[in-house]
Amino acid sequence: MGRGEEIYAELLWQGARSDVPPVDVHLAASILALSFFEAERDGLALAEATGLDGEELAELCRIAFPHVTLPEAGTPVVAREEQALRDILWMNCGEASVFELLLTRLVARRCQRPNHLWQDLGFASRDELSMLMQLHFPRLALKNANDMKWKKFFYRMMCSSEGFRLCSVPICAECDDFDACFGPEDGEALLARIA
């Protein structure tokens, strides 16, 4: 078992709350496990890896993992692009719960990482990302009916909200970069790769 998987197991072993849906516990544990691993490996503050400040990280643990004790997290620096993505996610969340607010910040931060979003969230497959979007950001899941890669989809939304076009053609089917936006998202899960 690799360190990322160990962190995931530690989060669950220390006791997830029984009143939180198991799928949310899994999603949060996956994101935190990969984020914590990267913070450990790269010498980053937890805030930089998660996008959550100390209070927010403690609140997420109170919601999902009440017995977890965290080191000092720090305060994340949030760039304009990341804030725009936070805003898009928050405006399109399903319940506007505290959990979803924290999830918007985690997803927006992890979007800044270099791999497919499902990988950068620590998920086993893109199916888990689709499940997260359907559960917590249902309007975005409906808007992405053509199954565009999520990072591409988010940037397209950010560009259109800023009043400029990212794409050179108005219809995706006519674009030379169609495969870059809609092609397969193959690859190994990062938590598995850490092993």
VMD Tcl script that draws the C-alpha trace (Angstrom):
set ca {
  {0.00 0.00 0.00}
  {1.35 3.41 -0.96}
  {1.36 6.52 1.24}
  {-1.68 8.05 -0.48}
  {-3.68 4.88 0.09}
  {-2.45 4.80 3.70}
  {-3.74 8.34 4.26}
  {-7.09 7.36 2.71}
  {-7.29 4.33 5.04}
  {-6.28 6.46 8.05}
  {-9.09 8.91 7.35}
  {-11.61 6.10 7.23}
  {-10.06 4.14 10.11}
  {-10.19 7.11 12.46}
  {-13.91 7.14 11.94}
  {-16.13 8.69 9.35}
  {-19.47 10.06 10.51}
  {-22.36 7.67 10.07}
  {-24.82 10.44 9.10}
  {-22.75 11.46 6.07}
  {-23.51 9.48 2.89}
  {-20.74 6.90 2.31}
  {-20.19 8.22 -1.21}
  {-19.39 11.70 0.19}
  {-17.02 10.18 2.74}
  {-15.24 8.31 -0.08}
  {-15.04 11.39 -2.33}
  {-13.72 13.62 0.46}
  {-11.24 10.96 1.64}
  {-9.90 10.50 -1.90}
  {-9.37 14.22 -2.46}
  {-7.80 14.75 0.95}
  {-5.58 11.67 0.73}
  {-3.98 12.80 -2.54}
  {-3.75 16.42 -1.36}
  {-2.18 15.44 1.97}
  {0.26 13.12 0.20}
  {1.35 15.88 -2.20}
  {1.71 18.36 0.68}
  {3.86 15.83 2.56}
  {5.96 14.92 -0.48}
  {6.48 18.46 -1.76}
  {6.78 20.24 1.59}
  {3.65 22.32 0.97}
  {1.24 23.68 3.54}
  {-2.04 21.75 3.53}
  {-3.78 24.97 2.46}
  {-1.77 25.06 -0.76}
  {-2.62 21.45 -1.65}
  {-6.30 21.63 -0.71}
  {-7.31 25.25 -1.29}
  {-8.81 25.27 2.22}
  {-7.59 27.36 5.13}
  {-7.20 25.84 8.58}
  {-10.77 26.57 9.70}
  {-12.25 25.20 6.47}
  {-10.14 22.06 6.64}
  {-11.15 21.54 10.28}
  {-14.80 22.03 9.31}
  {-14.54 19.44 6.54}
  {-13.08 17.00 9.03}
  {-15.85 17.80 11.55}
  {-18.38 17.00 8.81}
  {-16.82 13.80 7.48}
  {-13.93 12.68 9.73}
  {-14.54 14.02 13.26}
  {-11.68 12.09 14.89}
  {-8.95 13.32 12.54}
  {-6.40 15.71 14.02}
  {-4.74 17.96 11.47}
  {-1.46 19.82 11.51}
  {-1.48 23.58 10.91}
  {-2.91 24.18 7.43}
  {-2.03 27.80 6.67}
  {-3.96 30.04 4.30}
  {-4.14 29.36 0.56}
  {-3.33 31.96 -2.04}
  {-6.27 31.98 -4.44}
  {-5.56 33.30 -7.94}
  {-8.24 35.05 -10.01}
  {-8.75 32.01 -12.25}
  {-9.26 29.71 -9.27}
  {-11.70 32.18 -7.70}
  {-13.68 32.29 -10.96}
  {-13.92 28.50 -10.90}
  {-14.96 28.54 -7.24}
  {-17.74 30.96 -8.18}
  {-18.96 28.81 -11.08}
  {-19.03 25.69 -8.91}
  {-20.75 27.45 -6.00}
  {-23.42 29.01 -8.26}
  {-24.20 25.54 -9.62}
  {-24.09 23.39 -6.48}
  {-27.07 21.24 -5.57}
  {-27.80 22.10 -1.93}
  {-25.58 25.08 -1.04}
  {-24.45 23.13 2.05}
  {-21.25 23.76 3.97}
  {-19.94 20.46 2.59}
  {-20.57 21.67 -0.98}
  {-18.92 25.03 -0.27}
  {-15.80 23.20 0.88}
  {-16.05 20.83 -2.08}
  {-16.09 23.79 -4.49}
  {-12.82 25.00 -3.01}
  {-11.21 21.56 -3.14}
  {-12.25 20.98 -6.75}
  {-11.18 24.47 -7.85}
  {-7.74 24.00 -6.27}
  {-7.25 20.50 -7.64}
  {-8.20 21.81 -11.11}
  {-4.89 23.70 -11.03}
  {-2.98 20.39 -11.08}
  {-1.62 19.00 -14.41}
  {-3.53 15.72 -14.90}
  {-7.10 14.81 -15.76}
  {-9.36 16.21 -13.05}
  {-10.50 12.77 -11.88}
  {-6.84 11.89 -11.32}
  {-6.05 15.14 -9.53}
  {-8.97 14.50 -7.19}
  {-7.56 11.09 -6.26}
  {-10.45 9.19 -7.85}
  {-10.16 5.70 -9.32}
  {-11.84 6.70 -12.61}
  {-13.68 9.44 -14.46}
  {-16.92 7.74 -13.41}
  {-16.32 8.92 -9.84}
  {-15.90 12.50 -11.08}
  {-19.15 12.19 -13.05}
  {-20.86 10.92 -9.89}
  {-19.50 13.86 -7.87}
  {-20.75 16.32 -10.48}
  {-24.20 14.72 -10.69}
  {-24.58 14.63 -6.89}
  {-23.21 18.03 -5.95}
  {-23.17 20.14 -9.13}
  {-26.19 18.80 -11.05}
  {-26.68 21.91 -13.22}
  {-23.10 21.65 -14.46}
  {-23.55 17.93 -15.10}
  {-26.60 18.78 -17.25}
  {-24.75 21.58 -19.08}
  {-21.92 19.16 -19.89}
  {-24.32 16.77 -21.62}
  {-21.81 16.11 -24.41}
  {-19.27 14.85 -21.85}
  {-16.53 17.39 -22.51}
  {-13.46 16.93 -20.32}
  {-14.23 18.76 -17.09}
  {-11.24 21.08 -17.03}
  {-11.91 22.12 -20.64}
  {-15.59 22.59 -19.78}
  {-14.79 24.80 -16.78}
  {-12.38 26.97 -18.76}
  {-14.91 27.34 -21.54}
  {-17.47 28.53 -18.96}
  {-14.98 30.96 -17.40}
  {-14.10 32.43 -20.78}
  {-17.71 32.88 -21.82}
  {-18.54 34.55 -18.48}
  {-15.64 36.99 -19.04}
  {-17.03 37.85 -22.48}
  {-14.40 36.32 -24.73}
  {-14.16 33.15 -26.75}
  {-11.65 30.46 -25.96}
  {-12.56 28.45 -29.04}
  {-11.78 29.37 -32.62}
  {-15.00 27.87 -34.03}
  {-18.57 28.17 -32.72}
  {-19.41 24.45 -33.01}
  {-17.28 21.77 -31.35}
  {-17.82 19.25 -34.15}
  {-16.05 21.64 -36.57}
  {-13.02 22.16 -34.33}
  {-9.57 20.70 -35.00}
  {-9.07 20.24 -31.23}
  {-12.21 18.13 -30.75}
  {-10.27 15.13 -29.42}
  {-8.42 17.29 -26.89}
  {-11.75 18.36 -25.38}
  {-13.82 15.20 -25.82}
  {-11.31 12.37 -26.24}
  {-10.81 9.55 -23.78}
  {-9.37 10.30 -20.34}
  {-7.18 7.27 -19.94}
  {-4.59 6.90 -17.28}
  {-3.77 5.41 -13.96}
  {-5.36 6.59 -10.74}
  {-2.82 8.75 -8.90}
  {-3.43 7.10 -5.54}
  {-2.62 3.77 -7.18}
  {0.44 5.25 -8.90}
  {1.80 6.47 -5.55}
  {2.06 2.82 -4.48}
}
mol new
graphics top color blue
foreach p $ca { graphics top sphere $p radius 0.5 }
foreach p [lrange $ca 0 end-1] q [lrange $ca 1 end] { graphics top cylinder $p $q radius 0.2 }
display resetview
